[in-house]
Amino acid sequence: MPLFHEFKTESDQHIAIWQVEESLDFFETATQYHSAISNAQKRKEHVAGRFVLHYLHPSFPIHEIRPNAFGKPYLADHPLQFSISHSGNYVAACLHHAHEQGIDLQCWTPKVEKIKGKFLSLSEMELCKAHPQGLLLAWTAKEAAFKYLNKQGVDFIQDLPISTFSVINENIYIIINHNTNNDSIQIFIKSLIFNDFAFSYVDHKAI
């Protein structure tokens, strides 16, 4: 069973990253969950995400997950909050008993360099130079913040500007100011970099 990484945060977020090497049948058997998605790869990713939630919380009601008005999966009548992300051969899930969650995992791809102008301003690109994989980390940080906010019509450059990008003793901290019509709220992100991918999550301890 290729559990890649698992940890709990100081605010009791439980996070697991799984390296997907098993078959779809393995995940379906383990969860007793079947997806109607027609694309084989997307179906496997979908079920694997439910499997990681089940791994984190064996009694997690995965069959009760529904998309909300914005398409984000949620539990209608349950206090558990969660977030799922997958890229390449990895899938991650985060679970908390009360607070909204937002995580993102992205495998490295040359596409990041090509599309950086769609999610980063010029000043943000300069901030990203604090880390060799800064562009990828910024992408995951903004995606995590977007999932956490749980709203539509968010412009990644105008509404989610990065104010701080810090690397301290190999720890990566990113602060995003979410600009609204009335004020601005800070979203604190912690990020991890691995050989194949970057991973970011909203840090509730700092909010």
N, C-alpha and C positions, 0 to 999 in steps of 0.2 A: 504494500500500500504506500504509494509515493506522496506522503505528506511532506511538503517542501518546507513550510515554515508555519509556526503557530505561536501566538503570544497574547497576553492580556495587557491592556493599558492601565494606567493609574486610575482612570475613570471607569474601569470594569468593562471596557469594550473587549470582546473576545474575537480574535481574528485568526483565520487559517488560510493558507495558500496551498493549493493542491496542484501537483504536476500530473496532468491527465495522461496516463498511459494505459488505462483500462478500457475495455470495450463498453459500448452503450449498454449492452445486456448487463454488465456488472453494476452499473449505476442504477438501472431500472430495477434490478433484483434487490439491491440494497435498500432502495427507497420505496419500492412498490409504487413508483410514479412513472407515468408514461406521457409523453408529449405528442401533440398532433402536428408539430412543426414538420414540414415536408423535407426541408434540406437536412441531410444526414448530419453534417458537421454542426449546424446550429442546434439541431435537436440534442446532440450529445452535450454540447456546451450548456444548454438549458437544463438538462437533467443533472449534469455534473454540479451545477450551481446549487441545486436543491440538495444534492448529496452532501456538499460541504456544510450547508446549513444543518442538515441532519447530523453530521459529524460533530458540529459545535454544540448542538442541543438535540439529543436523541428523540425527544418528544415534540420537536418543532413541528407545527401543523402545516407541513409543506403543501398539502392538498387544498389548503384554504387561501393560498396566495392568489391575489387578484391584481390586475393593473388598475391604478387609480386614474383620475381624469387626465393626468399628464403622461400616463403610460408606465409610471414607476411601480414595481411590484410592492404590495403591502398586505398587511393583515387587517381586515376591517374591524374585528371585535377582539383584539388582543393587544396587550401592552408591548409585546416584543417588537423592537425596531431592528431593521437589518438593511444591508446593502450587499449587492453581488457584482462582481466584475470578472471578465475573462478576456484573455488575449493569447493567441498562439496556443500552446499546450498547457496553459495555466488558468486556473480559476480560483478566485478568492471570495471569501464571504466574511462579513463583520456582523456581530450580533450584540445588542444591548437591551436591557430590560425596560428602558424608558425613553431614551433620547434618540432623535432622528439621526440616521447614519449616512455617511457618504464616503465611499472608497473608489479607487480606480487603479487598475493594473494595465500596463501597456508594454508589450514587447517592443524592442527597438526595431525601427524600420526607417529607411531613408525618407519615407513620406513625411516624417516629422520636420526635417529640414525644409522640405518643399512647401509645407502648409503653415510654417511658423507665423507668417504674416496674417493668418486668419484668426489666430488666438492670442498673439502677443504684439504689444506696441513696441516701438523702437527702444524706449526706455526699459521695458521689461526684458527685452533681449539682452541688454547690457547687464541687468541684474542676474540673468541666467548664467552669465560667464563665471559665476562663483563656483560652478561645478562642471566638470567635463560633459556630463549628461544633463546639463541644465534645461535644455529644451524639452526633453522627454519628461523630466521631473515637473516642469511647469505645466505641461499638458495634463499629466495625471492629477496634479494639484487642482487645476481648474475644473476638471471633470468631477473630482471628488466633491468640490464645493458646489457644483451645479446639482449633483444628486442630492446633496444635503439640503439645499434650498427648496427643492421639490416644486419648481415653478417653471412656467413656459416663458418664452420671449426674452431669454437672457443672452445678452451679447457678451462673449467671452472677453473682449477687449474693453468695452465701455463699462460693463456692469461688474466685471470680476478682475479689476486691476491688481496686480501683485505689488504690494508695498514693501515687503521684506523678503529676501532670499538669503538665508544664513546657513553656513556649514560650520558646525562647531564640534570638534572631536569626532568627525565622521557622521555626526547627526545632522540631518537636513530639516530645516524649519522654514516654512513659507507662510506668510501672512497675506491674505487676500481681503481687500476692502470691497464689500458688496455695496455698490451704490444704488440707493433707492430714490424715489421721488422726494422723500422727506429727510433722509439721513443716510449714514453709512455705517454698516456693521462689519466688525472684523471676524474673519473666519481663519482659525489657526489650523495649519496643516503640518503633519509630520510625514516625511517621505523616506523611503528605503530604496536603495539601488542594488540590483543583483546583476549577474553576468548577462542574463537574457532580457531583463525587464526592470521597470521602475514601478513602485507601488506607493500610493499616497492615501492617507485617511484623515478625516476631520478629527481633530483632537479636542474632545469635550472638556478635558481637564483645564484647558487654557481659555475656554469660552466663558 
